[in-house]
Amino acid sequence: MAAHFSSGKSKAHCLLVLYLFMVPLCLAGSMSTSRMARQKLEVLKHLNRLNKPPLKSIQSPDGDIIDCVRVSHQPAFDHPFLKNHTIQMRPNYHPEGVFGENKVKSNEGSMPMTQLWHLNGKCPKDTIPIRRTKKEDVLRASSVKTFGKKKYSAIPQPRSADPNLINQRGHQHAIAYVEGDKYYGAKATINVWEPKIQQPSEFSLSQIWVLGGSFSSDLNSIEAGWQVSPDLYGDNNTRLFTYWTSDAYQATGCYNLLCSGFIQINNEVAMGASISPVSGYRSPQYDISILVWKDPNEGNWWMQFGNGNVLGYWPALLFSYLAESASMIEWGGEVVNSESDGQHTTTQMGSGHFPEEGFGKASYFRNIQIVDGSNNLRAPKHINTFTEKSNCYDVQTGKSGDWGSYFYYGGPGRNPSCP
């Protein structure tokens, strides 16, 4: 009888332990399912906000879908301050000298380029092309909130930077810059490559920065150039991009049209779309011209791509410091160095080759110019350079007749001198 009682007690004990073990598992499973459902709903809501109903859609050869959306229905007008905004369909002013400059040809013969989606169609008048955001794009981000945003402190700080601090944050640069004056725009012709990326979470870009404010919590930045970013786009294609922030990448701003802000008016160029062809080592060289300038009348910051393709503008009301002028202009390259295996990344900047290799091998910025207070485009005075680790990525400036002020930049990342 005693033995039988002991056995029953043991069974009951086992059942109790099993129950206590299973309930948390069931609860955890239920919570996990609930969290997944919530995330799925959040992603779908975000996609509905970003992907406006198109009049026409174009399938690009690289897998992108380009939606032709009415100009008045674009994401910019979700911004509370832009609800009743009257769209400015053309700038009141171009900087003096911009059209003359476009006629300058390089003796070394770089060629124009296009976007891949153009092969399969074009967007009608009064629409703009928007790269459709897919569910997978959003899910690759750490959260819906961080999708389409740069990480805080991704800006090169040449004046007061502690290089160790910047390296720990994981961003490295090779740039030319000017400061100490009021700037109302910047221009450059940028050599386009397809750098190799080591980790999907890393990127490599080449761009212009138009900056105002301090490098702390209130930095204003307008950025434009090309980038390879597997995390953002899901592939290794070279893509045209823009970026803006008015609070040092904390809460405001985004890439391309992935939030409300930039107002596009052009129906031929899609931000975030692949550009093709790209330059090759000892092969034909391709480059793009980018101009960003402030309309002295309205105060909006405009962007032009190539010869005459005015893309659109960042309204002045998005900014504090840039509502007046920029205090610094930077041109150059940036990579993310995540040091995932304890060594420097092998992610390339530019062509992946050092500046001293020169044309056809190293990447360049040529005809770099600023817009001054008289709305004139001119070569900058006193160009400075900055790089955290010149053994990994470097920059070298020069001047010539056809190229004006120029520089070669970039590098391979990890190498015997950059372990």
FITORMI-23304 format. One record per residue (C-alpha): residue number from 1; residue in three letters; x, y negated, z. Coordinates in Angstrom, 3 decimals. Example, Ala and Ser with C-alpha at 12.3 -4.5 7.8 and 13.67 -1.06 7.14 Angstrom:
# FITORMI-23304
NODE  nr rest        u        v        w
NODE   1  ala   12.300    4.500    7.800
NODE   2  ser   13.670    1.060    7.140
This chain:
# FITORMI-23304
NODE  nr rest        u        v        w
NODE   1  met    0.000    0.000    0.000
NODE   2  ala    2.806   -2.381    0.910
NODE   3  ala    4.671   -1.545   -2.312
NODE   4  his    1.515   -2.151   -4.389
NODE   5  phe    1.002   -5.533   -2.705
NODE   6  ser    4.625   -6.519   -3.461
NODE   7  ser    4.186   -5.655   -7.145
NODE   8  gly    1.034   -7.778   -7.452
NODE   9  lys    2.752  -10.663   -5.732
NODE  10  ser    5.675  -10.349   -8.151
NODE  11  lys    3.320  -10.411  -11.172
NODE  12  ala    1.556  -13.470   -9.833
NODE  13  his    4.907  -15.158   -9.269
NODE  14  cys    5.959  -14.340  -12.840
NODE  15  leu    2.705  -15.703  -14.250
NODE  16  leu    3.106  -18.900  -12.212
NODE  17  val    6.685  -19.392  -13.477
NODE  18  leu    5.540  -18.713  -17.053
NODE  19  tyr    2.687  -21.193  -16.673
NODE  20  leu    4.958  -23.859  -15.213
NODE  21  phe    7.406  -23.287  -18.072
NODE  22  met    4.831  -23.242  -20.880
NODE  23  val    2.772  -26.298  -19.824
NODE  24  pro    5.681  -28.757  -20.212
NODE  25  leu    6.521  -27.149  -23.551
NODE  26  cys    2.935  -27.537  -24.750
NODE  27  leu    2.826  -31.103  -23.444
NODE  28  ala    6.166  -31.892  -25.117
NODE  29  gly    4.907  -30.347  -28.355
NODE  30  ser    1.682  -32.308  -28.130
NODE  31  met    3.598  -35.554  -27.406
NODE  32  ser    5.994  -34.840  -30.256
NODE  33  thr    3.088  -34.218  -32.675
NODE  34  ser    1.403  -37.389  -31.457
NODE  35  arg    4.637  -39.375  -31.893
NODE  36  met    5.097  -37.997  -35.415
NODE  37  ala    1.512  -38.894  -36.325
NODE  38  arg    2.031  -42.397  -34.945
NODE  39  gln    5.282  -42.790  -36.906
NODE  40  lys    3.607  -41.536  -40.087
NODE  41  leu    0.787  -44.070  -39.645
NODE  42  glu    3.311  -46.859  -38.966
NODE  43  val    5.278  -45.967  -42.135
NODE  44  leu    2.105  -45.870  -44.270
NODE  45  lys    0.990  -49.269  -42.932
NODE  46  his    4.430  -50.726  -43.724
NODE  47  leu    4.360  -49.282  -47.261
NODE  48  asn    0.907  -50.812  -47.810
NODE  49  arg    2.245  -54.188  -46.688
NODE  50  leu    5.283  -54.001  -49.006
NODE  51  asn    3.843  -52.317  -52.101
NODE  52  lys    1.346  -54.776  -53.537
NODE  53  pro   -1.192  -53.578  -56.146
NODE  54  pro    0.551  -53.756  -59.558
NODE  55  leu   -0.867  -54.783  -62.931
NODE  56  lys    1.599  -52.365  -64.523
NODE  57  ser    4.265  -49.887  -63.331
NODE  58  ile    7.489  -48.913  -65.108
NODE  59  gln    9.408  -45.692  -64.451
NODE  60  ser   13.136  -46.444  -64.482
NODE  61  pro   15.634  -43.822  -65.781
NODE  62  asp   17.276  -43.769  -62.320
NODE  63  gly   14.059  -42.661  -60.578
NODE  64  asp   12.931  -46.106  -59.372
NODE  65  ile    9.392  -47.290  -59.988
NODE  66  ile    9.167  -50.991  -60.835
NODE  67  asp    5.774  -52.534  -60.099
NODE  68  cys    4.706  -55.655  -61.989
NODE  69  val    2.877  -57.665  -59.314
NODE  70  arg    1.118  -60.995  -59.748
NODE  71  val    3.412  -63.852  -58.675
NODE  72  ser    0.790  -65.043  -56.186
NODE  73  his    0.461  -61.588  -54.569
NODE  74  gln    4.147  -61.004  -53.698
NODE  75  pro    5.277  -60.200  -50.103
NODE  76  ala    6.495  -63.785  -49.441
NODE  77  phe    2.923  -64.963  -48.959
NODE  78  asp    2.383  -62.652  -45.975
NODE  79  his    4.514  -65.155  -44.027
NODE  80  pro    2.251  -67.239  -41.750
NODE  81  phe    3.974  -70.483  -42.838
NODE  82  leu    3.576  -69.658  -46.546
NODE  83  lys   -0.130  -68.789  -46.645
NODE  84  asn   -1.064  -72.072  -48.365
NODE  85  his    2.291  -72.635  -50.078
NODE  86  thr    2.204  -74.101  -53.587
NODE  87  ile    4.607  -72.070  -55.731
NODE  88  gln    7.358  -74.117  -57.359
NODE  89  met    7.625  -72.508  -60.815
NODE  90  arg   10.908  -74.237  -61.706
NODE  91  pro   13.594  -76.170  -59.838
NODE  92  asn   13.487  -79.965  -60.030
NODE  93  tyr   17.267  -80.095  -60.388
NODE  94  his   20.094  -77.882  -61.581
NODE  95  pro   23.577  -78.747  -60.341
NODE  96  glu   25.429  -80.966  -62.829
NODE  97  gly   27.846  -78.908  -64.899
NODE  98  val   26.020  -75.592  -64.589
NODE  99  phe   25.163  -75.280  -68.280
NODE 100  gly   28.606  -76.389  -69.464
NODE 101  glu   30.215  -73.848  -67.140
NODE 102  asn   28.144  -71.020  -68.586
NODE 103  lys   29.748  -71.626  -71.991
NODE 104  val   33.209  -70.804  -70.648
NODE 105  lys   34.330  -67.439  -71.957
NODE 106  ser   37.083  -65.338  -70.490
NODE 107  asn   39.967  -64.380  -72.750
NODE 108  glu   39.984  -61.015  -71.040
NODE 109  gly   36.499  -60.312  -72.305
NODE 110  ser   34.167  -59.100  -69.565
NODE 111  met   30.721  -58.289  -70.933
NODE 112  pro   27.129  -58.994  -69.887
NODE 113  met   24.972  -56.357  -68.261
NODE 114  thr   21.349  -55.420  -67.725
NODE 115  gln   19.103  -53.487  -65.316
NODE 116  leu   18.264  -49.849  -66.064
NODE 117  trp   14.480  -50.237  -65.861
NODE 118  his   14.574  -52.580  -68.895
NODE 119  leu   15.072  -49.464  -71.055
NODE 120  asn   11.470  -48.395  -70.352
NODE 121  gly    9.505  -51.643  -70.482
NODE 122  lys    9.074  -55.160  -69.194
NODE 123  cys    6.726  -57.025  -66.886
NODE 124  pro    4.028  -59.332  -68.314
NODE 125  lys    4.010  -63.095  -67.866
NODE 126  asp    2.846  -64.360  -64.448
NODE 127  thr    4.018  -61.160  -62.743
NODE 128  ile    7.278  -60.282  -61.029
NODE 129  pro    9.078  -56.905  -61.008
NODE 130  ile    9.287  -55.339  -57.531
NODE 131  arg   11.125  -52.090  -56.808
NODE 132  arg    8.547  -49.826  -55.162
NODE 133  thr    9.457  -48.758  -51.630
NODE 134  lys    8.985  -45.032  -51.030
NODE 135  lys    8.208  -43.212  -47.796
NODE 136  glu   11.692  -41.628  -47.864
NODE 137  asp   13.304  -45.096  -48.009
NODE 138  val   11.644  -46.156  -44.758
NODE 139  leu   12.278  -42.805  -43.024
NODE 140  arg   16.032  -43.105  -43.654
NODE 141  ala   16.076  -46.213  -41.421
NODE 142  ser   16.308  -45.773  -37.648
NODE 143  ser   12.843  -47.361  -37.365
NODE 144  val   10.247  -49.237  -39.413
NODE 145  lys   11.393  -52.400  -37.632
NODE 146  thr   15.028  -52.040  -38.817
NODE 147  phe   14.205  -50.996  -42.395
NODE 148  gly   15.671  -53.405  -44.938
NODE 149  lys   17.744  -55.296  -42.375
NODE 150  lys   21.471  -55.727  -41.821
NODE 151  lys   22.852  -54.959  -38.398
NODE 152  tyr   23.632  -57.847  -36.048
NODE 153  ser   27.154  -59.317  -36.398
NODE 154  ala   27.698  -58.239  -39.998
NODE 155  ile   29.232  -61.588  -40.922
NODE 156  pro   32.942  -62.282  -41.454
NODE 157  gln   34.105  -64.805  -38.851
NODE 158  pro   37.458  -66.039  -40.132
NODE 159  arg   37.942  -68.908  -37.697
NODE 160  ser   37.501  -67.407  -34.263
NODE 161  ala   37.271  -63.714  -34.927
NODE 162  asp   38.955  -61.112  -32.812
NODE 163  pro   39.753  -58.454  -35.456
NODE 164  asn   39.455  -55.647  -32.882
NODE 165  leu   35.972  -56.829  -32.016
NODE 166  ile   34.933  -56.827  -35.667
NODE 167  asn   36.402  -53.377  -36.301
NODE 168  gln   34.489  -51.970  -33.341
NODE 169  arg   31.308  -53.345  -34.827
NODE 170  gly   32.175  -51.372  -37.949
NODE 171  his   32.132  -54.068  -40.646
NODE 172  gln   35.264  -55.009  -42.579
NODE 173  his   35.764  -57.786  -45.109
NODE 174  ala   38.137  -59.204  -47.710
NODE 175  ile   36.967  -62.725  -48.491
NODE 176  ala   37.844  -66.200  -49.723
NODE 177  tyr   36.113  -69.098  -47.961
NODE 178  val   35.814  -72.864  -47.616
NODE 179  glu   34.669  -74.889  -44.604
NODE 180  gly   34.853  -78.380  -43.138
NODE 181  asp   32.405  -80.126  -45.463
NODE 182  lys   28.717  -80.163  -46.367
NODE 183  tyr   27.896  -77.691  -49.134
NODE 184  tyr   24.731  -77.575  -51.219
NODE 185  gly   25.373  -74.393  -53.156
NODE 186  ala   27.907  -71.899  -54.506
NODE 187  lys   28.608  -70.045  -57.735
NODE 188  ala   30.794  -67.165  -58.889
NODE 189  thr   31.138  -64.572  -61.595
NODE 190  ile   31.530  -61.197  -59.867
NODE 191  asn   33.153  -58.104  -61.370
NODE 192  val   30.771  -55.116  -60.941
NODE 193  trp   31.918  -51.638  -59.930
NODE 194  glu   30.470  -48.502  -58.347
NODE 195  pro   32.597  -47.909  -55.232
NODE 196  lys   32.580  -44.475  -53.585
NODE 197  ile   30.866  -44.305  -50.183
NODE 198  gln   32.031  -41.751  -47.576
NODE 199  gln   28.939  -41.624  -45.322
NODE 200  pro   25.304  -42.322  -46.349
NODE 201  ser   25.055  -44.771  -43.431
NODE 202  glu   27.930  -46.866  -44.837
NODE 203  phe   27.734  -49.380  -47.685
NODE 204  ser   30.019  -51.418  -49.924
NODE 205  leu   29.024  -54.809  -51.273
NODE 206  ser   30.405  -57.872  -53.043
NODE 207  gln   28.570  -61.125  -52.501
NODE 208  ile   28.360  -64.869  -51.883
NODE 209  trp   27.488  -66.078  -48.349
NODE 210  val   25.973  -69.560  -47.893
NODE 211  leu   26.200  -70.259  -44.151
NODE 212  gly   24.965  -72.819  -41.633
NODE 213  gly   25.074  -72.960  -37.849
NODE 214  ser   27.289  -71.088  -35.415
NODE 215  phe   28.244  -67.412  -35.576
NODE 216  ser   26.116  -66.630  -32.541
NODE 217  ser   22.371  -66.323  -32.233
NODE 218  asp   21.367  -69.143  -34.589
NODE 219  leu   23.365  -68.446  -37.759
NODE 220  asn   21.541  -69.222  -41.032
NODE 221  ser   22.710  -67.174  -44.009
NODE 222  ile   21.712  -66.811  -47.667
NODE 223  glu   23.470  -63.964  -49.478
NODE 224  ala   23.475  -62.581  -53.027
NODE 225  gly   25.570  -60.079  -54.958
NODE 226  trp   25.757  -56.364  -55.711
NODE 227  gln   25.881  -53.378  -53.359
NODE 228  val   26.015  -49.598  -53.104
NODE 229  ser   23.949  -48.495  -50.094
NODE 230  pro   22.759  -44.853  -49.935
NODE 231  asp   20.843  -45.502  -46.713
NODE 232  leu   18.808  -48.359  -48.163
NODE 233  tyr   18.186  -47.031  -51.676
NODE 234  gly   18.686  -43.258  -51.440
NODE 235  asp   21.431  -43.078  -54.099
NODE 236  asn   24.900  -44.371  -54.999
NODE 237  asn   23.860  -46.772  -57.764
NODE 238  thr   25.177  -50.329  -57.913
NODE 239  arg   22.276  -52.704  -57.314
NODE 240  leu   21.592  -56.440  -57.396
NODE 241  phe   20.584  -57.697  -53.953
NODE 242  thr   19.809  -60.755  -51.877
NODE 243  tyr   19.614  -61.259  -48.119
NODE 244  trp   18.606  -64.027  -45.716
NODE 245  thr   18.474  -64.614  -41.973
NODE 246  ser   17.883  -67.650  -39.772
NODE 247  asp   18.919  -66.087  -36.440
NODE 248  ala   22.140  -64.140  -37.098
NODE 249  tyr   20.370  -60.928  -38.260
NODE 250  gln   18.409  -60.511  -35.049
NODE 251  ala   14.707  -60.764  -35.953
NODE 252  thr   14.376  -62.770  -39.190
NODE 253  gly   15.221  -61.934  -42.765
NODE 254  cys   15.794  -58.872  -44.909
NODE 255  tyr   17.168  -57.514  -48.156
NODE 256  asn   15.434  -58.426  -51.416
NODE 257  leu   11.635  -58.617  -51.055
NODE 258  leu   11.424  -56.208  -48.094
NODE 259  cys    9.855  -58.898  -45.910
NODE 260  ser    8.141  -62.222  -46.478
NODE 261  gly   10.533  -65.072  -47.277
NODE 262  phe   12.083  -65.252  -50.750
NODE 263  ile    9.636  -66.394  -53.453
NODE 264  gln   10.360  -64.856  -56.866
NODE 265  ile    9.172  -66.487  -60.099
NODE 266  asn   11.139  -64.457  -62.689
NODE 267  asn    9.526  -61.508  -64.540
NODE 268  glu   12.756  -60.012  -65.919
NODE 269  val   15.026  -59.316  -62.942
NODE 270  ala   14.110  -56.912  -60.128
NODE 271  met   15.974  -57.374  -56.868
NODE 272  gly   17.278  -54.082  -55.525
NODE 273  ala   17.244  -52.498  -59.004
NODE 274  ser   20.275  -50.773  -60.567
NODE 275  ile   22.573  -52.801  -62.799
NODE 276  ser   24.266  -51.144  -65.731
NODE 277  pro   26.819  -50.569  -67.088
NODE 278  val   29.536  -50.948  -64.443
NODE 279  ser   33.274  -51.487  -64.861
NODE 280  gly   35.725  -48.607  -65.078
NODE 281  tyr   39.429  -48.306  -64.246
NODE 282  arg   41.427  -49.318  -67.355
NODE 283  ser   38.040  -49.460  -69.147
NODE 284  pro   35.657  -52.239  -70.229
NODE 285  gln   34.935  -54.763  -67.465
NODE 286  tyr   31.453  -56.068  -66.618
NODE 287  asp   30.494  -58.961  -64.398
NODE 288  ile   27.478  -60.948  -63.208
NODE 289  ser   27.157  -64.683  -62.538
NODE 290  ile   25.286  -65.806  -59.442
NODE 291  leu   24.443  -69.381  -58.504
NODE 292  val   22.703  -70.446  -55.280
NODE 293  trp   21.889  -74.138  -54.838
NODE 294  lys   19.702  -76.502  -52.852
NODE 295  asp   17.061  -78.549  -54.642
NODE 296  pro   17.728  -82.101  -53.379
NODE 297  asn   14.053  -82.982  -53.830
NODE 298  glu   12.149  -80.123  -52.200
NODE 299  gly   14.987  -78.763  -50.061
NODE 300  asn   14.435  -75.164  -51.224
NODE 301  trp   17.438  -72.913  -51.947
NODE 302  trp   17.312  -71.513  -55.503
NODE 303  met   19.046  -68.508  -57.033
NODE 304  gln   20.090  -68.010  -60.657
NODE 305  phe   21.317  -64.689  -62.077
NODE 306  gly   23.304  -64.721  -65.316
NODE 307  asn   22.902  -67.552  -67.807
NODE 308  gly   19.562  -69.161  -67.151
NODE 309  asn   17.653  -66.436  -65.252
NODE 310  val   16.277  -68.499  -62.364
NODE 311  leu   14.997  -65.816  -59.974
NODE 312  gly   13.222  -67.885  -57.359
NODE 313  tyr   13.880  -69.618  -54.054
NODE 314  trp   14.103  -69.418  -50.287
NODE 315  pro   11.739  -72.110  -48.918
NODE 316  ala   13.470  -74.698  -46.715
NODE 317  leu   11.034  -73.969  -43.851
NODE 318  leu   12.677  -70.545  -43.313
NODE 319  phe   15.820  -72.228  -41.970
NODE 320  ser   17.089  -74.644  -39.340
NODE 321  tyr   20.684  -75.570  -40.288
NODE 322  leu   20.307  -74.734  -43.989
NODE 323  ala   17.299  -77.032  -44.163
NODE 324  glu   20.015  -79.724  -44.303
NODE 325  ser   23.177  -78.181  -45.830
NODE 326  ala   25.661  -75.318  -45.516
NODE 327  ser   28.822  -75.712  -43.441
NODE 328  met   30.706  -72.745  -44.914
NODE 329  ile   30.778  -70.730  -48.146
NODE 330  glu   32.275  -67.239  -48.392
NODE 331  trp   32.879  -65.023  -51.419
NODE 332  gly   34.106  -61.434  -51.258
NODE 333  gly   33.595  -57.849  -50.187
NODE 334  glu   32.211  -56.084  -47.139
NODE 335  val   32.125  -52.401  -46.136
NODE 336  val   30.904  -50.445  -43.137
NODE 337  asn   33.679  -48.456  -41.446
NODE 338  ser   31.930  -45.982  -39.141
NODE 339  glu   35.110  -43.942  -38.416
NODE 340  ser   32.888  -40.858  -38.222
NODE 341  asp   35.814  -38.410  -38.122
NODE 342  gly   37.996  -40.595  -35.895
NODE 343  gln   39.811  -42.016  -38.923
NODE 344  his   39.245  -45.088  -41.082
NODE 345  thr   36.531  -44.581  -43.696
NODE 346  thr   37.425  -43.776  -47.306
NODE 347  thr   34.548  -46.016  -48.466
NODE 348  gln   35.937  -48.214  -51.236
NODE 349  met   35.613  -51.976  -51.542
NODE 350  gly   35.346  -53.429  -55.054
NODE 351  ser   37.031  -51.018  -57.450
NODE 352  gly   38.732  -49.093  -54.654
NODE 353  his   42.103  -50.526  -55.757
NODE 354  phe   44.244  -53.252  -54.187
NODE 355  pro   44.334  -56.803  -55.643
NODE 356  glu   47.904  -56.585  -56.944
NODE 357  glu   46.819  -54.081  -59.630
NODE 358  gly   45.077  -56.937  -61.479
NODE 359  phe   42.560  -57.037  -64.314
NODE 360  gly   40.912  -53.773  -65.397
NODE 361  lys   41.978  -52.074  -62.173
NODE 362  ala   41.173  -54.372  -59.240
NODE 363  ser   37.842  -56.138  -58.708
NODE 364  tyr   37.611  -59.939  -58.993
NODE 365  phe   35.536  -63.061  -58.387
NODE 366  arg   36.196  -65.738  -61.023
NODE 367  asn   35.112  -69.335  -61.620
NODE 368  ile   34.230  -69.757  -57.949
NODE 369  gln   32.615  -73.154  -57.363
NODE 370  ile   30.678  -75.126  -54.764
NODE 371  val   27.866  -77.670  -55.170
NODE 372  asp   28.786  -80.964  -53.500
NODE 373  gly   26.669  -83.776  -52.032
NODE 374  ser   26.290  -85.395  -55.473
NODE 375  asn   24.766  -82.165  -56.850
NODE 376  asn   27.923  -81.473  -58.895
NODE 377  leu   29.396  -78.015  -59.417
NODE 378  arg   33.145  -78.164  -58.829
NODE 379  ala   36.093  -75.984  -57.888
NODE 380  pro   36.542  -75.835  -54.106
NODE 381  lys   39.571  -77.423  -52.441
NODE 382  his   41.686  -75.594  -49.869
NODE 383  ile   40.462  -72.026  -50.337
NODE 384  asn   41.316  -69.804  -47.357
NODE 385  thr   41.343  -66.003  -47.230
NODE 386  phe   40.519  -63.517  -44.492
NODE 387  thr   40.681  -59.759  -44.009
NODE 388  glu   40.722  -57.728  -40.807
NODE 389  lys   43.152  -55.055  -42.073
NODE 390  ser   45.015  -55.918  -45.267
NODE 391  asn   46.411  -52.360  -45.435
NODE 392  cys   42.840  -51.113  -45.962
NODE 393  tyr   41.303  -53.945  -48.014
NODE 394  asp   43.076  -57.088  -49.200
NODE 395  val   42.488  -60.366  -51.069
NODE 396  gln   44.726  -62.541  -53.319
NODE 397  thr   43.737  -65.906  -54.809
NODE 398  gly   44.851  -67.625  -58.026
NODE 399  lys   44.017  -70.333  -60.583
NODE 400  ser   43.928  -70.326  -64.378
NODE 401  gly   42.387  -72.233  -67.286
NODE 402  asp   39.570  -69.853  -68.188
NODE 403  trp   38.952  -68.360  -64.758
NODE 404  gly   39.314  -71.548  -62.711
NODE 405  ser   39.660  -70.603  -59.045
NODE 406  tyr   39.573  -66.822  -58.738
NODE 407  phe   40.683  -63.940  -56.539
NODE 408  tyr   41.188  -60.212  -56.691
NODE 409  tyr   40.060  -58.220  -53.658
NODE 410  gly   39.265  -54.744  -52.344
NODE 411  gly   40.984  -51.480  -51.607
NODE 412  pro   40.554  -47.759  -50.960
NODE 413  gly   40.010  -47.827  -47.204
NODE 414  arg   41.857  -44.906  -45.641
NODE 415  asn   45.345  -44.374  -47.082
NODE 416  pro   48.835  -43.651  -45.626
NODE 417  ser   49.099  -47.306  -44.484
NODE 418  cys   45.500  -47.368  -43.182
NODE 419  pro   45.050  -44.150  -41.185
